[in-house]
Every structure is written in structure tokens, then in C-alpha cells.
Amino acid sequence: MTDTTSHSTGDEAVDRVLANAEKRTEARVFGAAQALQDRSTASHATSDGDQWDLEDRHALRRVGGLSTELEDVTEVEYRQLRLENVVLVGVYPQGTQEDAENSLRELAALAETAGAVVLDGVLQRRPHPDAATYIGRGKAQELKDIVAATGADTVIADTELAPSQRRALEDVVKVKVIDRTTVILDIFSQHAKSREGKAQVELAQLEYLLPRLRGWGDSMSRQAGGQVGAGGAGMGSRGPGETKIELDRRRIRTKMALLRKQIRDFGPAREAKRAERKRNTIPSVAIAGYTNAGKSSLLNALTSAGVLVENALFATLDATVRRSETSDGRVYTLTDTVGFVRNLPHQLVEAFRSTLEEVGDADVVLHVVDGSHPDPAGQLQTVRDVMGDVGVRDMPELVVFNKADLIDDGDRLVLQGLEPKAHFVSSRSGEGVEELRAAIEEALPKPAVEVHAVVPYDRGDLVAAIHETGMLLSVEHSEDGTVVHARVSERLAADLAPFAAA
């Protein structure tokens, strides 16, 4: 009887403790939500002069529609997925709230691609980010309440944080804090497949990590000389004088030098392939554009290349070259390149400069834009800015608004006003693909030299070369050989010179 009574009393105590914990959690969540509500609904007097709106300054605006938390899944299945739960935070000093929300939605897509679940996202409007905690000490406390209420384990900032800002914000919110650059580098490291791509990503990661190394007290030290009475470790402890963090930095610099050498060593092979295409005067078309704009899908639609297509950001990191032919038999190459994104880390621009050179050496750039994106003008400008950074300017450009099956008539008019000569294409339905292929043929450079020749029948290799690299205007067969009228490269014209028609 006594055992039964004590057992029931223990159960009641456990139930009481759990009930109190639930009440405290509900009170904390309700208090955080009520605090946000009171600030957003508070009325203020009209300010005189050109000043920041008090509501904008005093409130973190919650951006709707960002939560991608899984539904209809058991707790066991959820634990098996092991996804990070993240809250996004952004500061916008200028521009419209819509632009800031688009940027935060893009960060949400980046986080999902990296393997996270976005639980919430907040924005703050202020003249400039806080030098200490990015959003200010008070707003950091509010963010801490949001993190606790949602159960998030990571906060992602929509910019590149200084090392001191990241540490200070972590000290307040008590969970891991990372920035936009870290997420992009993580995606690149997951998607890199070739040796060159992996080396480029690792170099960019190390360049980002180097100034952000942290030491953790005396246990990390490798120098401990001095007198015992003066706080030193005494005899036998005087080492070479290099701390653990200094050792790590030296190792990272050594590894970075090795990676730079590896990337340089990849250059000759790429240059040899490029020189071979130039020697054979094979024109090239580079497909460039914003990430997830549908570049790989368009390459598949144009050439049946079978390249990986995925509804994810940065699914393509390694340049893919495929061969195609014009309707008159001319051969040209199509190159699928890495996509761009706003605020692309400069470490990645530098690391992928060799890959982006494919765009610079192309005869025509196929600039692909996601026509269904909320900010296509921003995509266009971002890609052109990055291409300018790597020295690709004044290139023949064909603008393509992809995903035309998702664009209504009103949006088409807006996009036509943005780029009057643009082509509307749907890689999924095939709309506009043939028209785009014809536009590419028209934009490709024509062979320089016009020739009339009678090629002997035992020199069929020359006729084949005309078919492959030149433009055959007319062909007839006579007793003396094949009579051709064509436009060819200077190199092939020299080979045909002995057979020039009188």
C-alpha cells in the first residue's frame, strides 16, 4: 500500500513539473509575440523632416510564407532527417521592403538547398547594421525570444558578418550564428564534383575561414615559458613560441598555396581544349545566368545533353561543354556555366575565375533569366555585374526569359519592356526553343573567307572539313571533282587554295 501511494505521488510530482514547464514556455512565447504586437501597433506622432519611420526602426518585420517546416511526419522520421532548424534575419538600410523580402526569400532557398528547415524570418530597417551585433542589442534579445519560441538551432544573417559581429550575436541568442557567405560556400562544397571544382571551393572556404579562426583559452596555447613565480610554467615548457591558432593559420596558408598551384596546373589542359576548338574555328556559345534560372534545362532542350537538372540553387558547378549543329551544318559548342547570385562572395568569384573564363572566350553569351522570378531586373543586373568583375564586357548577348510556361500575359509585357529583344522560352514545354536555336545560328560569327574550288574526289577530307567548320553555300559534282562555293576559315582556305576555281 505504501509503495502504491509513493508511486502515485511521484507521478503527480512529474505531471506537476511538466505542467509548470509548459506554462513557462507558453508564457515566454506569448510574451515575445505580445511584445512584437505592441510595438507594431503602437501609434506615434508624425515626425518632422526626412526621418526614419518609428515603426520601421522599432520593429522586426516578420516575412510571411518563409516557413518550410515539414508536416505530417513522425518525430522518429524527423530525427532521421537531421535537418537544421534556422531563423533568418536581415537588415535593409535602403531600398524598398519588397526588395529586402525578396533577398530574404532567396536566402531561404539557399538554406533549403544547404539542407535546413526555415522556421521564421525577420527584417529590420535601420540606417546601417549595428557594428557590434548586426541588429542591435535590444533586437538581438527579441531574436533570442523568437529562436527560443521556434526551437531553432541556427540563425542565418542575410549578409557577410564580421567575425566580431558573429561572436557578439552568438553570445546573445545562444545558438550558432552563420551568414549568407557560409551558406553559399556550404552549397558549393556539397555540389562540387570535378577535382578542379573541389579545389576551387576548398580554396574559397579556407580564404573565408582564415580571419575567423578562434582560440579557446590557455588549453590552446603552445607557448608557456617564463618563471614559475611570474605566472609561467617554468623549466621544460619553453617551446618554439607558436600558439595553436598560429599553427592553424600557418597550415591553412600552406594548404591555400597548394590549392592555388593545383588550380593553376588544371589551366593548361583547359587551355589546350580551348585552343583546339579555336584552331578548328569552332564557335562557342556560353550559357550564363542567375542560379536556378534553368540553364542546364535549356542546354538539354537545345542539345539533348542529359545534364543534371535539379530545382536547387547551384546544382551546376562544373562547366559542361556540348556539341551542336546549325541547320546548314556548322558545328558549334554550348557551355553550361556556374550560376550567379546576389552578394556572391568575392572568394568564390576569384576561385571560379578560371571557370568563368569560358564565358569570356565565347563568341555569344546566352543570358538566361528566370521569367517567373519576382525580381528579373535584379537577376539581369547581378549577372552583368559579376561578368564585368571577371572582365567579360561588350560580348554579343542573347537574353532569354526561361520558364515561359509560368509567365502570364501581363508579366510578358513587363519583361518585354525590360528587354525588347529578349526571347521567351520554356525548357519544359518546348515553347520558343526552335526560335532561340535560329537566333543562335544568326548570332554566330560567319566564316571569314569566301572560296570557289573544285576539290578532287580523292580529297574528300576537305569537303568534310567544309561541312564541319565552314558554311557550304552550294555544291555540284563534275568530272574533275566536287565544285564547292563556301565560306571557310583562313586555315581551311589555305588548304583549298591549290584547287581554287578559275
Protein Blocks (a to p, Z undefined) as FASTA:
>chain_A
ZZmmmmmmmmmmmmmmmmmmmmmmmmmmmmmmmmmmmmmmpccdddedjdddfklmmpcc
ddehkaccdehiafklmmmnopacdddddddfedcfklmmmmmmmmmmmmmmnopacfbd
cddddfbdcfklonojklmmmmmmmmmmnopabdcdfbdddfklmmmmmmmnopacddfk
lmmmmmmmmmpmbfmlmmmmmmmmmmmmmmmcccehjklpcbdgdjfklopabehiacnh
pafklmmmmmmmmmmmmmmmmmmmmmmmmmmmmmmmmmnopacdddeddehiommmmmmm
mnonopacdddehkbfbdcddddddfkopacdddddddddehiafklmmmmmmmmmmmmm
pmbdcddddfkbmblmlmmmmmmmmmmmnopahiacddddehklmpcfklmmmmmmmmmm
bccddfknopoklmmmmmmmmmpccdfbdcdddddfklmmmmmmmmmmmccfbdcddfkb
ccddddddfklmmmmmmmccZZ
